């Protein structure tokens, strides 16, 4: 599935053993696609000797910081931006 800039997404909360680039604290979190990057080889399969294909689209996703950490004491408008591979994202419509 391809996502568009401004689209609401959710990071999959599925478990994953071994190497992966998606921060654990973002699993299950809702965010908004800020930017659509190009396609890249998959670092999760390359870490174990695979060739990383098929390539995965990478997205810059914006998250409200107060939703990630309920005790966050900073400004209410603070955000976390993270690059997340397509196979970790789900449509949140």
C-alpha positions in Angstrom: 0.0 0.0 0.0 1.3 3.5 -0.8 0.5 6.3 1.5 0.2 10.1 0.6 1.5 13.2 2.3 -1.1 14.2 4.9 -2.6 10.7 5.3 -3.3 9.4 8.7 -1.4 6.2 9.5 -0.8 3.8 12.4 2.4 2.0 13.1 1.8 -1.7 13.3 2.0 -3.1 16.8 3.0 -6.6 15.6 6.0 -8.2 17.3 9.3 -8.6 15.5 12.3 -10.5 16.7 15.7 -9.3 15.8 16.8 -6.2 14.0 14.3 -3.6 12.8 14.4 0.2 12.4 11.0 1.1 13.7 11.3 2.4 17.3 9.4 0.2 19.7 7.8 3.3 21.4 6.0 4.1 18.1 4.4 0.7 17.6 0.6 1.1 17.7 0.9 4.9 17.5 -1.1 7.1 15.1 0.7 9.6 13.0 0.5 11.6 9.8 2.7 11.2 6.7 4.8 14.3 6.5 6.9 13.4 3.5 7.1 10.5 1.0 10.7 9.4 0.4 12.0 7.1 -2.3 12.3 3.3 -2.1 15.2 1.6 -0.3 16.4 -1.9 0.3 14.9 -3.4 3.5 17.4 -3.1 6.4 15.5 -5.8 8.3 16.3 -8.5 5.8 19.8 -7.1 4.9 20.8 -7.4 8.5 20.6 -11.1 8.2 22.4 -11.5 4.9 19.4 -11.0 2.5 19.5 -8.6 -0.4 16.8 -6.3 1.0 14.4 -6.8 -1.9 11.8 -5.9 -2.7 12.6 -2.3 -1.9 10.4 -0.6 0.6 9.1 3.0 0.3 10.2 5.1 3.3 7.9 7.8 4.9 8.6 10.6 7.3 5.8 10.4 9.8 4.8 13.0 12.4 3.5 12.0 15.8 2.1 14.1 18.6 4.6 13.8 21.4 2.0 13.9 24.2 0.3 10.8 22.7 3.6 8.9 22.8 4.5 9.9 26.3 1.4 10.9 28.4 3.6 12.5 31.1 5.5 14.7 28.6 5.9 18.1 30.1 6.9 20.1 27.1 4.8 22.2 24.7 1.5 20.7 23.6 2.5 21.3 19.9 5.7 19.3 20.2 6.1 16.5 17.6 8.3 13.5 17.0 9.3 12.9 13.4 10.5 9.4 12.4 11.3 7.6 9.1 9.2 4.5 8.9 9.2 1.8 6.3 6.0 1.1 4.4 5.7 -2.4 5.7 5.3 -1.1 9.2 2.5 1.3 8.3 -1.3 0.8 8.2 -4.1 3.1 7.0 -5.7 4.8 10.0 -8.9 6.0 8.2 
